Amino acid sequence: MTPTDTSDAVARPLAGGPRRGRAWGPGVPLPLLLPALAGLAFLLLPLVALLVRAPWRTLPAQLTGTEVWQALQLSLVSATAATALSLVLGVPLAWLLARTNFPGRRLVRALVTLPLVLPPVVGGVALLLALGRNGVVGRWLDTWFGITLPFTTAGVVVAEAFVAMPFLVISVEGTLRAADPRYEEAAATLGASRFTAFRRVTLPLVAPGIAAGAVLAWARALGEFGATITFAGNFPGRTQTMPLAVYLALQDDPDAAMALSLVLLAVSIAVLAGLRDRWMTAS
């Protein structure tokens, strides 16, 4: 075979490749394009409708109303408290799952992530059976310490932490698995205890993952509805958070419901914008 024949034989498959790539690049097949556009419209249309029908002229007055402000304030406080509780309990749990090997670790990880797929109402029922006045643990809390969690503000925090903590644990565990454990081993060889290495070496390394998980947990806690209304009830000024206020306002004051929905939408967009750099870095 001459050099010219050899170059032609190599050029023919190379020439065929780009043509196949162009068929799936700029020239998107119609059977894929139409469902993709329909799916995009399906996801965006309700949000656009909320923005179009929102009572923009009366929005300041709606957001400064007494009941609306109470729901806003309670939601911000309870979501922040639930996130703090998730940090205190979730970061050590994520470290345990990522850095230690014990029997049943896969089962524990599955149980930790169970609230992600568990219907929130079922989670609220489970919390009542566990921490209610006649619950497995709740009866002892009431008898020994006089602590009653259901239908209280503390119950709101517990319900929100229950559904939000898995987001934090997953984020921190993934960051811990990506972090190089040799830094901790080097600290141990220099005489640092396991806890000192965790506090002085591991925490600074995984701080971005903890921050991202905390933001996700806070946003999830802010939007929690099912477990909250089942375990804590819907009492204005005490357990009525923004999602509960939206549900109640839909019956009597749709404008207030839309105003609160806009606030939750704005928070969700802010969370996505804040995590965008982290997602792009991970990808």
Beta strands, then each sheet from edge to edge (+ up, - down):
end
